[in-house]
Amino acid sequence: MSSPRGYDPKSPPAGPPPKRKRGRPPKWNGPASTLTFDIHRDVVANLRKGATKRMAAALAGTTEVRLQGWLRRGREAIEQGKRSRYTELVQDVEKAEAEYQMGLVELSTAAIGDKSMNDKVIRWRLSVASPKDFTVPREAPVAAGNGLGPLFELVTPEQARSRLDEKLARFLEEHDKEEADAAEPPPSKDSEEDADDEDGDGS
């Protein structure tokens, strides 16, 4: 990674910093708005460790918005066939992210043969690092009428409460009916014989 134009990290500028002009209020510290060699180096180093762009930018003293702006300028310059500090940033950032993801892929591959390894965290980190490459798209719910029915149905809280009340009322009604049938005494033998005699006389 080369240093920005006009700056040599091996021979930084010597001498004391310029004095503040008299009568001018001091400036508040804030995120860096200019891409420097130090920011470039820190962003790439943190991305190589697995940091997100937001984390890497904050650790380097800038913001994700600034970092994304520099990367956008670099991609536009690459499309135009130009080279600049921004194109080099794009190349180094993508390389650092790819190196970290490749390390996760190697761990995930090792977990296939080693059943003692839990690869859930590895697969989750890959899906966060590169959703386009490592996230399986969810299938659409199965439409009703194909014999399988829908996988799930979205309902409002009011609809869910109404259906629950209906099921509870049905359950209580069936429960009361079963208790009533159980409480009714079974017919005695005398009443069965009387019923048989009445049937015989009628015939």
CORCOR-V558126 format. One line per field, one symbol per residue. psi: psi as a letter, one per 40 degrees, with the letter a starting at -180 (. if undefined). A space follows every 10 residues. Layout:
BEGIN
psi=???
END
This chain:
BEGIN
psi=hiiihehhdd gihiiiiiii ihehiiiiii ihehhidddd ddddddddee iiddddddde eaiddddddd ddddddddde fihadddddd dddddddddd dddddddddd dddheehhed dddddddddg dddfhhiiii ihiieeedii dihhiidddd dddddddddd dddddddddd dddhiihidd dddddddddd dd.
END
